[in-house]
Amino acid sequence: MEVVLYDHNQSAYQAAVDMMWQTGKAAVIHPTGTGKSFIGFRLCADHPDQTILWLSPSEYIFKTQLENLKTETGGEIPQNIVFCTYAKLMLMKDAEIAAIAERDAERGDQTPSVASGCREAAEVWCSEASAVPAYIILDEFHRCGARMWGQGVQRLLARFPDVPVLGLSATNIRYLDNQRDMADELFDGNVASQMSLSEAIVRGILNPPKYVLSVYSWQKDLVRYERRIRQSRNKLVRDECERYLEELRRALDMADGLDVIFDKHMADRTGKYIVFCSSKEHMDEMMRHLDWFAKVDAHPHVYSLYSSDPGADRAFDDFRKDSDDKHLRLLYCIDALNEGVHIEDISGVILLRPTVSPIVYKQQIGRALSASRKKNAVIFDIVANLNSLWSIHAMEEEMQLVTSYYRSLGESGMIANEHFRIIDEVHDCRILFEKLNDTLTASWDLMFEQAKAFYRENGNLNVPYRYVTADGYALGNWIYNQRKIRKGEAVGALSEERIRRLDAIGMRWEAVNDLTWERNYAAAKRYREKYGELNPPAKYVDEEGVALGSWISDIRACENAGARQKYLTPDRIQKLNDLGMVWDVLDYYWERNYAAAYRYYLENRNLDVPAGYVTEDGIRLGIWIYRLRSLRAGTAKGTPPTEEQVKRLDAIGMNWANQFVSKWEKGFKAAADYMKEHGNLLVPANYVSENGCKLGTWMSRQRDQYRKGRLSEERTRRLDALCENWQMGRRQFRETEQSGNIA
């Protein structure tokens, strides 16, 4: 079987394979729609005789990925996958997890329950060669942060601690779970490839969508702002806000309804659209508004789907197979299609937000985008309220950063799309809303009271830029503006008395990013002074509570992606370089392993390192040496060592011959020496030669392979020439000698 990868996934796959050999684990973080599941299937295809354990949030996701593999590549389903859901793994006892690896090919004739060629891990383990899987794949690995699912995964990894692990996900951050970074927790920060949704669009990997922005509910916003206006102590502010509020009411009344917006922008009027809702109750409510689509199709085909629905699989299959090109087809869903599932003929998605998770937001957008799709999809972002209108503009900012990065490298040819088309159907309303909000926040004393309340609750004024209070006050923006006004970068009045009042409640006049840099850089200096280098483990937290390992991993990723350039300035990069910052982890690991090989050579005067040899500081040197030989011989997938690396290894006695060939030749030389000294090869079982070869064991193995017909003709001939009766052990030789059959 062959799995052909897109160029962006081919480079990611190669980096992941190299990193797994170096560290035993690697994560690939690519956005939805870029074909990252094929990276896992390629790993299976490249090791057809070895068993791969594949874990996923649901069988439903996995089945769809297998179908996409056949549809998009024409490839066959891998025959060496054992599949298990995180939920099923969670319920297994320790003995059952261990038993996964003990069920072998004797039950391999069972009918697969997931798909042809793939079997459930709870029922069958299909590796004949070994009771241990060759690789473990954690699909959508950010889901492993869930408490119960995560416990199952940790018990599995503890059961197979030496098995390389590949992680696939569109994101590594659990935004609603205290910003946990699952690439750090599961993979020690070993990220082989990372790409944002914005970068994928800029590079043309994903086609830019048409993005239509509107709202379906604003009454609560107006009520809240009416209350804020009444609370204002400044009559001029109240009068101006009342004027903006009245204009906003008129503009909202005149804005097109959703029936007009769908009629205007649904170019594919009989296409398939996924409608994302926030809950079962919300979905039921939204499905009562089919009148929104009346101008497009008075009788659309409607399907609904949610994860706990026992009929979910059937509803999804019915939607996918619906080929009626005379009607609009709508699939309402909650969380079942947020991740891992692609439908090739989707014309667009409808986001009936709000959703508070950036992960979910980008995954929902990704349902309309695919590296294999040629036409541009439409995304209807129908937010619930005016406060949610900022999200897509954050993506625009990301695209600008990516574009600037490629231009700075002189690689403008990598830029396929600098923008995508945004149609803001509530632009006038949004402008009035912003004016109303700005006027309300213009009351300095009112905003200072909001800042005091934040300080009392949190003990600081480290307010996120987009933070809005429960009453709708944009406190984060106000704090940001106070800093800019004091620096002279914005117009405004900030007297010494106001500065003093802000200082009294913990105002830090440096930008939050600057404060973060200072704290982490100080921790980096302490680490360098203590350990002599700057490559902390991903989970390292110092004595002052600074998560330095996570910070180092983040800035490596930012540097590689060209993101956060305002934070990672040239001056700061130089300061990190002065501390010995390791930017390229793979190069660092090569140099670290080479140093271990050099120490081994000094002690042993050779590099005949046993495959299982591990140094005192945990470096798997034997595997690394074996891997280098295989890469140079072309018998393993990966990047072979460079000429410079080969020369450096040659200088310390590297033997590039196959390890098993070298071991056999060492045994044959010991046998020849024994024959010369004793005139026979009747070697005692526990005999060890001067060159350290366990010759008794080696001879026993040659005889055993000869009897089973597994010893090559060339090796048999050489042993025959060495000793006529080498096939006989001591006991057999004596019996044959007594029978008179030996002269």
C-alpha positions in Angstrom: 0.0 0.0 0.0 1.2 3.5 -0.8 -0.1 6.7 0.8 0.8 9.8 -1.3 1.0 12.9 0.9 0.6 16.6 0.0 4.0 18.4 0.1 3.2 20.2 3.4 2.4 16.8 5.0 5.4 15.1 3.5 7.8 17.4 5.2 5.8 17.1 8.4 5.8 13.3 8.2 9.6 13.2 7.7 10.2 15.6 10.6 7.9 13.5 12.8 9.7 10.2 11.9 13.0 11.8 12.7 11.8 13.2 16.0 10.3 9.9 17.1 13.6 8.2 16.5 15.3 10.9 18.5 12.9 11.3 21.4 10.3 8.6 21.1 7.4 11.1 20.6 6.3 13.7 18.1 3.3 15.9 17.6 1.9 17.3 14.3 -0.3 20.3 14.7 -2.0 21.2 11.4 -5.4 22.8 10.9 -8.6 21.0 10.0 -8.8 20.1 6.3 -5.1 19.8 5.6 -5.1 16.0 5.5 -3.1 15.4 8.7 -4.7 12.0 9.3 -2.9 10.8 6.1 0.3 11.3 8.0 -0.8 8.6 10.4 -1.8 6.3 7.5 1.5 6.9 5.8 3.2 5.7 9.0 1.1 2.5 8.8 1.9 2.0 5.1 5.6 2.4 5.7 5.5 -0.4 8.3 3.1 -3.0 6.8 4.5 -5.9 8.8 4.2 -4.1 12.2 1.2 -3.3 14.3 0.0 0.3 14.8 -2.3 1.1 17.7 -4.6 4.0 16.7 -6.6 5.9 19.3 -9.3 8.4 18.4 -12.2 10.2 20.1 -14.7 8.1 18.2 -15.1 5.2 15.8 -17.3 7.6 13.8 -14.3 10.0 13.1 -12.0 7.1 12.3 -14.4 5.5 9.8 -14.7 8.8 7.9 -10.9 9.2 7.8 -10.6 5.7 6.2 -13.3 6.6 3.6 -11.5 9.9 2.8 -8.3 7.9 2.4 -9.9 5.7 -0.3 -11.7 8.7 -1.9 -8.9 11.2 -2.0 -5.9 8.9 -2.6 -7.4 5.7 -4.0 -5.3 4.0 -1.3 -6.2 0.7 0.3 -7.1 0.6 4.0 -4.1 -0.4 6.1 -4.2 -3.9 7.3 -2.0 -3.4 10.4 -4.1 -1.0 12.5 -5.6 -1.9 15.8 -8.2 0.7 16.7 -9.6 1.9 20.0 -11.6 4.9 21.2 -10.4 6.9 24.2 -13.7 6.1 25.9 -13.2 2.4 25.6 -9.6 2.6 26.7 -10.8 4.6 29.8 -13.0 1.7 30.9 -10.3 -1.0 30.5 -8.7 -2.3 33.7 -4.9 -2.5 33.8 -5.0 -6.2 33.1 -7.2 -5.6 30.1 -4.8 -2.9 28.8 -1.9 -5.4 29.2 -4.0 -8.1 27.5 -4.4 -5.9 24.4 -0.8 -6.8 23.6 -1.3 -10.5 24.3 -4.1 -11.2 21.9 -2.3 -12.2 18.7 -2.9 -13.6 15.3 -4.7 -16.7 16.6 -7.8 -14.6 16.6 -6.9 -12.6 13.5 -9.7 -14.3 11.4 -12.4 -12.4 13.2 -14.5 -10.0 11.2 -13.3 -6.4 11.8 -15.9 -4.2 13.4 -14.5 -0.8 12.4 -13.5 -1.2 8.8 -12.0 -3.8 6.6 -8.4 -4.5 7.7 -8.7 -2.7 11.0 -9.8 -4.4 14.2 -10.9 -3.2 17.6 -8.2 -3.2 20.2 -10.5 -4.7 22.8 -11.0 -7.8 20.7 -7.9 -8.5 18.7 -4.2 -7.7 18.5 -3.0 -8.5 15.0 0.8 -8.5 15.3 2.4 -11.9 14.8 6.0 -10.7 15.3 5.6 -9.0 18.7 3.2 -8.4 21.6 4.2 -4.7 21.6 2.9 -2.3 19.0 5.5 -0.6 16.7 3.8 2.8 17.1 0.9 4.4 19.0 -1.0 7.2 17.2 -3.1 9.6 19.4 -5.5 11.3 17.0 -7.0 14.6 18.1 -4.6 14.4 21.0 -5.8 17.6 22.7 -8.8 15.5 23.8 -6.5 13.4 26.0 -6.6 16.3 28.5 -10.0 15.3 29.6 -9.7 13.8 33.1 -11.0 10.3 32.6 -9.9 9.9 29.0 -6.4 11.2 30.0 -6.1 8.6 32.7 -6.7 5.8 30.2 -4.1 7.2 27.9 -1.5 7.5 30.7 -2.0 3.9 31.7 -1.6 2.8 28.1 1.6 4.8 27.7 2.9 3.5 31.0 2.2 -0.1 29.8 4.3 0.5 26.6 6.9 3.1 27.7 9.3 2.4 24.8 6.8 2.6 21.9 7.1 5.7 19.8 4.0 7.9 19.9 2.7 10.2 17.1 0.1 12.9 18.0 -2.2 14.5 15.5 -4.4 17.6 16.2 -5.5 20.9 14.9 -4.5 22.5 18.2 -2.5 21.7 21.2 -4.2 24.2 23.6 -7.2 23.4 25.8 -8.5 27.0 26.0 -11.3 26.3 28.5 -9.1 24.1 30.6 -6.7 26.7 32.1 -4.9 27.0 28.7 -3.3 23.5 29.1 -0.8 22.7 26.4 -1.2 19.0 25.5 1.9 19.1 23.3 3.9 19.8 26.5 2.0 17.3 28.7 2.0 14.4 26.3 5.0 15.0 24.0 7.3 17.1 26.2 7.1 19.9 23.7 8.4 17.7 20.8 6.4 19.4 18.0 7.6 18.1 14.6 5.4 20.5 12.5 3.0 23.3 13.4 0.8 25.3 11.1 -2.1 27.7 11.9 -5.3 27.9 9.9 -4.2 31.4 8.7 -0.9 30.1 7.4 -2.7 27.3 5.5 -4.9 29.8 3.8 -1.9 32.2 3.1 0.0 29.3 1.5 -2.9 28.2 -0.6 -3.1 24.8 1.1 -6.7 25.7 2.0 -8.8 27.9 -0.4 -9.9 31.2 1.1 -13.6 31.2 1.9 -16.2 33.9 1.4 -17.0 35.0 4.9 -20.4 36.5 5.6 -20.9 38.2 9.0 -24.3 39.0 10.6 -26.2 38.6 13.8 -29.6 37.1 14.8 -30.1 38.5 18.2 -29.4 42.0 19.6 -32.3 42.8 22.0 -30.3 41.8 25.1 -27.4 44.0 23.9 -29.7 47.0 23.7 -31.2 46.4 27.1 -27.7 46.1 28.7 -26.5 49.4 27.1 -29.7 51.2 28.1 -28.9 50.2 31.7 -25.3 51.4 31.4 -26.5 54.7 29.9 -28.8 55.3 32.9 -25.9 54.6 35.3 -23.7 57.2 33.7 -23.2 60.3 35.9 -22.2 62.6 33.1 -25.3 64.1 31.3 -23.3 64.9 28.2 -22.3 61.3 28.0 -25.8 60.1 28.6 -27.2 62.4 25.8 -24.6 61.4 23.3 -25.1 57.7 24.0 -28.9 58.0 23.7 -28.4 59.5 20.2 -26.1 56.6 19.2 -28.5 54.1 20.7 -31.4 55.4 18.7 -29.4 55.3 15.5 -28.3 51.8 16.3 -32.0 50.7 16.8 -32.9 52.2 13.4 -29.9 50.6 11.7 -30.7 47.2 13.1 -34.3 47.5 12.1 -33.2 48.3 8.5 -30.6 45.6 8.3 -31.4 42.6 6.1 -33.0 39.7 7.8 -31.3 36.3 7.6 -33.7 35.1 4.9 -32.4 37.9 2.6 -28.7 37.2 3.6 -29.0 33.5 2.8 -30.8 34.3 -0.4 -28.1 36.8 -1.4 -25.0 34.7 -0.5 -25.9 31.0 -1.0 -24.5 30.7 -4.5 -24.9 26.9 -4.4 -28.7 26.9 -3.7 -29.0 23.1 -3.7 -25.7 22.5 -1.9 -24.9 20.8 1.5 -24.4 23.1 4.5 -23.5 22.2 8.1 -25.3 24.3 10.7 -23.4 24.5 14.0 -25.4 25.0 17.2 -24.2 25.4 20.8 -26.5 22.9 22.6 -29.4 20.5 22.1 -31.9 23.1 23.2 -30.3 25.7 21.0 -30.3 23.3 18.0 -34.0 22.6 18.6 -34.7 26.3 18.7 -32.7 27.0 15.5 -34.4 24.2 13.6 -37.7 26.1 14.1 -36.3 28.9 12.0 -36.4 27.1 8.6 -38.1 30.3 7.3 -34.6 31.8 7.2 -34.0 29.6 4.1 -37.4 30.0 2.5 -36.1 32.3 -0.3 -33.4 29.6 -1.2 -35.6 26.5 -0.9 -39.1 26.3 0.7 -38.6 22.6 1.3 -35.0 21.9 2.3 -33.8 18.4 3.4 -33.0 18.7 7.1 -30.9 16.4 9.2 -29.9 16.7 12.9 -26.9 15.2 14.7 -25.4 15.2 18.2 -22.9 13.0 19.9 -25.3 11.3 22.3 -27.9 10.6 19.7 -28.2 6.8 19.1 -29.1 7.5 15.5 -26.2 9.8 14.8 -24.4 7.4 12.4 -27.5 6.9 10.3 -28.3 10.6 10.2 -24.8 11.4 9.1 -24.7 8.7 6.5 -28.1 9.8 5.1 -26.8 13.4 4.8 -23.6 12.3 3.1 -25.5 10.1 0.6 -28.2 12.6 -0.1 -27.6 13.2 -3.9 -30.9 15.2 -4.5 -29.5 18.2 -6.4 -32.9 19.9 -6.5 -33.1 20.8 -2.8 -31.0 22.6 -0.2 -29.5 20.1 2.3 -28.9 21.2 5.9 -27.2 19.2 8.7 -27.8 20.7 12.1 -25.2 19.5 14.7 -23.7 20.4 18.0 -20.3 18.8 18.7 -20.1 15.7 16.6 -18.5 17.4 13.6 -16.2 19.9 15.4 -13.2 17.7 14.7 -11.8 14.9 12.6 -14.6 14.6 10.0 -14.7 15.9 6.5 -17.4 15.7 3.9 -16.1 16.4 0.4 -19.1 18.1 -1.2 -19.8 20.7 1.5 -20.7 24.1 0.1 -20.4 25.9 3.3 -21.1 26.1 7.1 -23.4 28.2 9.1 -22.0 29.2 12.6 -24.9 30.1 14.9 -22.5 31.2 17.5 -21.5 32.1 20.2 -18.8 29.6 21.1 -16.2 30.6 23.6 -13.5 28.2 22.5 -11.1 29.3 19.7 -10.5 25.6 19.1 -14.1 24.9 18.3 -14.5 28.1 16.3 -11.6 27.2 14.0 -12.6 23.5 13.8 -16.1 24.6 12.7 -14.7 26.9 10.0 -12.4 24.0 8.9 -15.5 21.9 8.1 -15.8 24.0 4.9 -12.1 24.0 4.0 -10.1 21.1 2.6 -6.8 20.7 0.8 -8.5 18.5 -1.7 -11.4 20.9 -2.4 -11.1 23.1 -5.5 -14.0 25.5 -5.0 -14.2 28.2 -2.4 -16.8 27.6 0.3 -19.0 30.2 2.1 -19.0 30.6 5.8 -22.0 32.3 7.4 -20.9 33.6 10.8 -24.3 34.4 12.3 -23.3 35.5 15.8 -25.7 35.8 18.7 -24.8 39.3 19.7 -22.8 42.3 18.7 -20.1 41.6 21.3 -18.9 38.6 19.3 -18.1 40.3 16.1 -14.3 40.5 16.6 -13.2 36.8 16.0 -12.7 36.8 12.3 -10.6 40.0 12.4 -8.1 38.2 14.7 -7.7 35.7 11.8 -7.0 38.5 9.4 -4.3 39.8 11.8 -2.7 36.3 11.8 -2.7 36.2 8.0 -0.9 39.6 7.9 1.8 38.2 10.3 2.3 35.1 8.2 2.5 37.2 5.0 5.1 39.5 6.6 7.1 36.6 7.8 7.4 35.0 4.3 8.3 38.4 2.8 11.0 38.9 5.4 12.5 35.6 4.3 12.4 36.6 0.6 9.8 33.8 0.0 7.0 35.8 -1.5 6.3 32.9 -3.8 4.9 31.0 -0.8 2.1 33.6 -0.5 -1.0 32.4 -2.4 -3.6 34.5 -0.5 -3.1 37.7 1.5 -6.8 38.1 2.3 -10.1 36.5 2.0 -13.4 38.1 1.2 -15.3 39.3 4.2 -18.9 40.6 3.7 -20.0 42.4 6.8 -23.7 42.7 6.6 -23.9 44.6 9.9 -21.0 47.0 9.2 -23.0 50.2 9.9 -24.5 48.6 13.0 -21.1 47.6 14.2 -19.6 51.1 13.7 -22.5 52.6 15.7 -22.0 50.0 18.4 -18.3 50.8 18.7 -19.1 54.5 18.9 -21.6 53.9 21.6 -19.2 51.7 23.5 -16.3 54.3 23.1 -18.6 57.1 24.4 -19.5 55.1 27.5 -15.9 54.2 28.2 -14.9 57.8 27.8 -16.0 58.5 31.4 -12.6 58.1 33.1 -14.0 57.9 36.6 -16.5 55.2 35.6 -13.8 53.1 34.0 -11.5 53.7 37.0 -14.2 52.2 39.2 -14.3 49.1 36.9 -10.5 48.9 37.2 -10.7 49.0 41.0 -13.3 46.2 41.0 -11.0 44.1 38.9 -8.0 44.8 41.2 -10.0 43.9 44.3 -11.0 40.5 42.7 -7.6 39.6 41.1 -5.0 41.5 43.0 -3.5 43.1 39.9 -4.4 45.0 36.7 -3.0 42.5 34.2 -6.2 42.8 32.2 -6.4 41.0 28.8 -6.7 43.3 25.9 -10.2 42.0 24.9 -11.5 41.7 28.4 -15.1 43.0 28.8 -16.7 43.2 32.3 -20.0 41.5 33.1 -21.7 44.8 32.5 -20.2 45.2 29.1 -17.4 47.7 29.9 -14.3 47.2 27.6 -11.8 47.4 30.5 -9.0 45.7 28.7 -9.1 48.2 25.9 -9.2 51.1 28.4 -6.2 49.9 30.4 -4.3 49.4 27.1 -5.2 53.0 26.0 -4.0 54.5 29.4 -0.6 53.0 28.8 -0.5 54.3 25.2 -1.6 57.8 26.4 1.2 58.0 29.0 3.8 56.9 26.4 2.5 59.7 24.0 1.4 57.1 21.5 -2.3 58.0 21.7 -4.3 61.2 22.2 -5.8 61.7 25.7 -5.6 63.4 29.0 -3.7 61.6 31.8 -2.9 63.9 34.7 -0.3 63.1 37.4 -3.2 62.7 39.9 -4.8 60.0 37.6 -1.4 58.2 37.2 -1.1 58.2 41.0 -4.6 56.7 41.4 -3.8 54.0 38.9 -0.5 53.2 40.6 -2.3 52.8 43.9 -4.3 49.8 42.5 -1.3 48.0 41.0 -1.1 49.5 37.5 2.0 48.3 35.5 2.8 50.7 32.7 4.7 48.2 30.7 2.7 46.2 28.2 1.5 42.8 29.4 3.8 41.2 26.8 6.8 43.1 28.2 6.0 41.9 31.7 5.7 38.3 30.5 9.0 38.6 28.7 10.9 40.1 31.7 9.6 37.4 34.1 10.4 34.5 31.7 13.8 35.9 30.6 14.8 36.2 34.2 13.9 32.6 34.7 15.9 31.6 31.6 19.0 33.4 33.0 18.6 31.5 36.2 18.3 28.2 34.4 21.4 28.9 32.3 23.4 29.8 35.4 22.3 26.6 37.1 22.6 24.1 34.3 25.0 25.7 31.8 22.6 25.5 28.8 19.1 26.6 27.8 17.0 23.6 26.8 14.7 22.9 29.7 12.2 20.0 29.6 8.8 21.1 28.3 7.2 20.6 31.7 10.0 22.4 33.7 8.7 24.9 36.3 11.3 26.7 38.3 11.3 27.4 42.0 9.5 30.7 41.5 6.6 29.1 39.6 7.7 30.2 36.1 6.7 27.6 33.5 9.9 28.1 31.6 9.8 24.8 29.6 6.4 25.8 28.2 7.5 29.3 27.4 10.6 28.1 25.6 8.5 25.7 23.5 6.1 28.5 22.6 8.8 30.9 21.4 10.4 28.2 19.4 7.1 27.6 17.6 6.6 31.4 17.2 10.1 31.7 15.7 9.5 28.8 13.3 6.2 30.2 12.2 7.2 33.8 12.1 4.4 34.8 14.5 4.4 37.2 17.4 7.1 39.4 15.8 6.3 42.3 18.1 7.0 40.1 21.1 10.0 38.2 19.8 12.1 41.2 18.6 15.6 40.9 17.1 17.0 42.3 20.4 15.2 39.6 22.4 16.3 36.8 20.0 19.9 38.0 20.5 19.5 37.9 24.3 18.3 34.4 24.1 21.1 33.4 21.8 23.6 34.8 24.3 22.1 32.4 26.8 22.7 29.5 24.4 19.1 29.1 23.3 18.4 25.9 21.3 16.1 26.9 18.4 16.3 23.7 16.4 15.6 20.8 18.7 16.5 18.1 16.1 20.0 19.6 15.4 20.4 19.9 19.2 19.6 16.2 19.7 22.0 15.1 16.9 24.8 17.0 18.6 23.8 15.6 22.0 23.8 12.0 20.7 27.1 12.5 18.8 28.7 13.7 22.1 27.4 10.5 23.7 28.8 8.4 20.8 32.2 10.1 21.3 32.2 9.3 25.0 31.4 5.6 24.1 34.2 5.5 21.6 36.7 6.9 24.1 35.7 4.1 26.6 35.4 1.2 24.1 37.6 2.3 21.1 34.7 1.4 18.8 31.0 2.2 18.0 29.7 -1.3 18.1 26.9 -0.2 20.4 24.3 -2.8 21.4 20.9 -1.9 20.1 19.4 -1.7 23.5 22.2 0.4 25.0 21.1 3.5 27.0 23.6 5.9 28.5 23.5 6.9 32.1 21.7 10.2 31.2 19.0 8.3 29.3 20.2 8.7 25.7 19.1 5.6 23.6 22.5 5.5 21.8 22.1 2.0 20.5 18.9 2.8 18.6 20.4 6.0 17.3 23.5 4.3 15.8 21.2 1.6 14.3 19.0 4.3 12.9 21.9 6.1 11.3 23.1 2.9 9.6 19.7 2.2 8.2 19.2 5.8 7.0 22.5 5.8 5.1 21.8 2.4 3.6 18.4 3.6 2.4 16.6 0.8 4.3 14.7 3.3 6.6 12.5 6.2 5.8 14.1 9.5 6.8 16.8 12.0 6.0 20.2 10.3 5.8 23.2 11.8 7.6 25.0 14.6 5.8 28.6 14.2 4.4 29.9 16.3 7.3 28.1 14.1 9.8 29.4 10.9 8.2 33.0 12.2 8.4 32.6 13.1 12.0 31.3 9.6 12.8 34.0 7.9 10.7 36.6 9.7 12.8 35.4 7.9 15.9 35.3 4.4 14.4 31.7 4.2 13.0 31.1 0.9 11.3 28.4 1.5 8.7 27.9 -2.2 8.0 24.6 -3.7 9.1 24.7 -4.4 12.8 23.5 -8.0 12.4 26.1 -8.7 9.6 28.8 -7.3 11.9 27.7 -9.4 14.8 27.7 -12.5 12.6 31.2 -11.7 11.3 32.4 -11.3 14.9 31.0 -14.7 15.8 32.6 -16.3 12.7 36.0 -14.9 13.5 35.7 -16.3 17.1 34.8 -19.7 15.6 37.8 -19.6 13.3 40.1 -18.8 16.2 38.6 -21.6 18.3 38.9 -24.1 15.4 42.6 -23.2 15.0 43.3 -23.7 18.6 41.2 -26.8 19.3 40.8 -28.5 15.9 37.0 -28.7 16.2 33.9 -26.5 16.9 32.6 -28.5 19.9 32.3 -25.3 21.9 31.0 -25.5 25.5 27.7 -23.7 25.9 29.0 -21.0 28.2 32.3 -20.4 26.3 33.2 -16.7 25.7 36.0 -15.8 23.3 38.7 -13.3 23.8 36.9 -10.8 21.6 33.9 -11.0 23.9 31.7 -13.2 21.7 29.5 -15.7 23.5 30.7 -18.4 21.1 28.9 -21.3 22.7 25.5 -19.5 22.3 26.5 -18.3 18.8 27.3 -21.8 17.5 24.1 -23.2 19.0 22.1 -20.5 17.1 23.9 -21.3 13.8 23.0 -25.0 14.2 19.4 -24.3 15.1 19.0 -22.0 12.0 20.7 -24.6 9.8 18.2 -27.3 10.9 15.3 -25.0 10.3 16.6 -24.1 6.8 17.1 -20.4 7.8 20.8 -20.2 7.4 21.9 -18.7 4.1 23.8 -20.8 1.6 26.7 -18.4 1.7 27.1 -18.7 5.5 26.6 -22.5 5.4 29.4 -22.8 2.8 31.8 -20.7 4.9 31.1 -22.8 8.1 31.4 -26.0 6.1 34.9 -24.9 4.9 35.8 -24.1 8.5 34.8 -27.4 10.0 33.2 -30.5 8.3 31.1 -31.4 11.4 30.2 -28.0 12.7 26.4 -28.8 12.6 26.9 -31.3 15.5 26.8 -30.4 19.2 29.0 -32.1 21.7 26.4 -34.8 22.6 25.5 -35.5 19.0 29.2 -35.7 18.0 29.9 -38.3 20.8 27.0 -40.4 19.8 28.0 -40.3 16.1 31.6 -41.0 17.0 30.6 -44.1 19.1 28.5 -45.4 16.2 31.6 -45.4 14.0 30.3 -42.9 11.6 33.1 -40.5 12.1 36.5 -41.7 10.9 
